[in-house]
Each structure stands twice: as structure tokens, then as C-alpha cells.
């Protein structure tokens, strides 16, 4: 486990996921995206779902940070919400596990500590997807190995800002002992670099690298706005 963690220090993790309406949402396509990311220098890949994780682990030789998004009626956490999803991710070949680390109720009265214990029994470290400092403290107490800012802005009690929550990175780094992973709305190399300067241990980038639809819309909207301004 220490060797795995050291391989991520100061490095980029690329999230290879696809929105439900994306043409990229096929295991073989996501695996190709992951391979491109590794060729570009990614130290690890974040991936969702056992089928996609298996496809990606078969194409790349870097660790896969696995999640399993599953919605349970009446419950808000959906990123690896129970032990069942955690085990499916680990059995698919993930070398790290990411999980919703908010204190919100989970299906079957599952506790975050239960998921962490199962993962550690399998020799797999856990990244806690947090939205605020209190989440990070909660996750550290539960035994999480990494504290991510993944859910910043996605809970009612977290800061609602348009870009990366750099302030949260620094806050967690100051009050917690576990390494901080910056994730969420990082859309440029400059922002990724700033995250490390603010105290992040590693950086996860997804949309800005592996979501062509979103990236294209940024350029298309900018061109449309410029064309409108020129026409006035």
C-alpha cells in the first residue's frame, strides 16, 4: 500500500467516465480513453462500474481508482454506497476504492467504516469523496486513506462555487492528517497545478480531459458569444 500511495504523490489521476447520454459510454471506448490518458502521463485512472474497470485494467498498467455509482431509493449517497458495491469494484480489479464520505444515511444502515474495513481487509486503500471539512474529519475517523474534494458543491452544506474549491483543499490539509486529493471542476493545467500548491497530494481531472461533448460546448459557446459581440 505505501508504494501505491507514493506512486500518486504530486501526480495526475484521470477520470474516464461517460455521462448516460454520451456515445463514449462503452467499456472498450473508456478503456481506449484510459490508455490515451496513461500515454499522456496519468498516474492512475478513476473509473465507474465493474465492467468498465475490468476493461480498463486490461488495457493500462497503472492503478485504477474504482467507484460504483448506484442509486438506492430514499438515499442520497450513490458513489459506492454499500459494502456490496465496494466488493464488486475490488473484485473487478481496482487497486484503490473511492466512496461517498458524507455522513448521510446509507442503504441497509451501512457505515462508512464498514466499507473501509472491507477494503482494507482486501489490501485496498480508500479515497473518501468529501464535500466539506466536516466530511473529511468524519472520513479520517472512519479510517479513509485519502480525502478527496470530489463532492464540494454537491451537498447543501458545502460551498456553492463555480470552479475548484481551492480553499477547501487548504482547509482539509490543515486540519486532517490524511493526504488531500483535489477533484471537481478542474478545467485547466493551471488549476491542476494550483491545487498542488494549495496543499493537494494528487489531482483528479475528468471532464476537461475525457468529455468531448463538454469540451466542445465550451468552445462553441465562446465562439457564439464572440460572434454575437462582433455582430453588434
N, C-alpha and C positions, 0 to 999 in steps of 0.2 A: 504493500500500500504506500509506504513512503516514496518509493521510486516512481510510482504512478503520479503521485501528487507533485513531485519535483519536476516531472515532465511537463506540467501545465503552468509552472510559475512564469509569469510575465508573457504568456503566450495567448494566442487566439484560438477560441473554440467556435466552430461554425455550426449554426443550427440549420440542418437540412430537413425542413418540414414543408408541407404544402397545405394551403387553405382548401376547404372542402370543394370549392368550385374551380380549383386550379388543375390544368391539364398535366401538371407535374406530379400529381398525387398517385404515382405508381412506384412500387418498390425498386424496380430496375432503374427508373429515372432518378429517384432520390439517391440511389447508390452511385449513379454517374455524377450527380452534383457533389456528393461527398468526395468522390475521387478527385474531382477538379479542385475542391477546397484543399485537400491534402497536398496536391501538386503545387498549390499556391502558398503553402506554408502553415495550414491549420494543424494545431497540435492535437485536436480531438474533434469529434463530431457529436452534436446533440441531435437525437432522433426520437421520433414518436411511434410507438407501437411495435409489437414483436416481429411482425412480418417485415417491416421496414428496417428494423435493427438487424435482423438476420441478413437481409440483402446487403446492407452497408458493411457489416463486419466481414462479409465475404469479398468485399472489394477494396477495403483500406486496411492499413496496418497500424492505425492509431486508435486509441481508446474511443469507445462510443459511450457518451453520456446519455443513458436511456430514460425515457419517460413513457407513460401510457395514459393518454387522455381518455377519460371515461366519465360520462355524466351519470350520476345517480339522482333520481327524482327526489327533491326535497333537500338536497345537499349542494353547497356551493363549491367546495374543493373538487377539482376534476383532473388535476395533474398527479397521476399515480396516487389516487386517494386511499387505497387499501393495500393490505399485505398481498392480496391476490394479484393485483396489477404489478406490484413490485417484483414478485417472484416470476411473473411472465416476462418482464423486462430482463431480469438477470438470466433466466434460462435461455433467452434469445441471444445472449452473448454480450450484453452491456457490461462494461468494466466499471462504470460509475452509474449511480442512480440519482435522479432528481425527483423531488416530491414537493407538493404544496406544503409549505411550512407555517401556514397561518393557524391560529388556534381555533378556527371554526370547526364545528362538528363534522365528523366523517361517517360514512356508512358503516353500520354494524358496530358503532362505538369504537371503531379503530382509533388508536392513538398514534401520533407521530413517532413516539418512542418505540412502538411495536414494529413499525416499518423499518426504523433504523436498526433495531436489534436483528431482524431477519436479514437485512442486507449485510450487516457486519458478520453475522454467522457464516455468510457466503463469501466473506472476504472482499466485499464491495463497499467502497466509501459512498457517502450520501451528500448530495448537494441540496440544501434547503432553499426552495424558492420563496423568498420573503417579499413583503411589501413595505415594511416599516421596521424601525429599530426594535420595537417590542417583539415582532415576529422573529427577528434574529436572535434575541435573547432566549425566546421560547425554544427555538430550534437548537441552539447551543446546549441548553439544558437537557434537551431530548437526545443529545449525542451526535448531532449532524457534524460532518467533517468540513463542509464548505457552506458559506452563507451567501446566497445569490440575491440580487436586487430584481429578479425576474418579474415579480408581481407589483412593483412600485407603480402606483397609479391605477391599479386594478381592484383595489378594495376601497370601501367608503372611507376608511380611516387613514389612508395613505395620501401623500401629496399628489395633487392632480396637476401635472405639468406636461408640456408638450414634448419635451426632449428627455434625454437621460437624466436621472436624478443623481447628479454628481454629489450633492450634499449628503444624500443617504449613504453613498459609498464611504465617505469620510466618517460619518456618524457611527456606522457599524464597525468600521476599522478601529475606531477609538474606544468603543465600549465592549467589544467582543474579542475573544482570543482566537477564534477560528478565522481562516482566510476568507476574504470577500471576493466574490465573483460578480463583476459588473455585467448586467444583462438588461435589455429593454430599451428600445428606441435609439440605439447607437447606429447612426446613419452615415458616418464618415470615418476615415482613418484618424483624423484629428480628434474626434470624440473618443475613439478607442484608446488612443494614446493618453488623452486627458484622464480617462478612467483609471489607468495605471498610476498616473501621477497623483490622483486623488486618494490612492490607497488600495486599489484593487489588486488582487493576486493574479487574476486572469480575466479575460474579456470574452463574452459570448456575443456574436453578431449573427443575425439570421436574415431578416427581410432585405437589408441593404446588399446582401451577397447572393442570396438564393431565391429571391421572389421577383422574377422578371416583370410580372404584372404591376406590382407596386412601384418598382424602379421606373418602369416605362411611364407610369402615371405621373411621377414627379417631373419628368422631362416634358411630357405632353402638357401638363398644367402650366409649367413655366413658359413654354412656348406660346400657349394660348393667351396667357396674361400679357406677354411681351407683344404679341401681335395685336392685341386689343389696344395696348398703350400706344403703339406706333400708329394705329388707325385713327386715333383721336386727333 
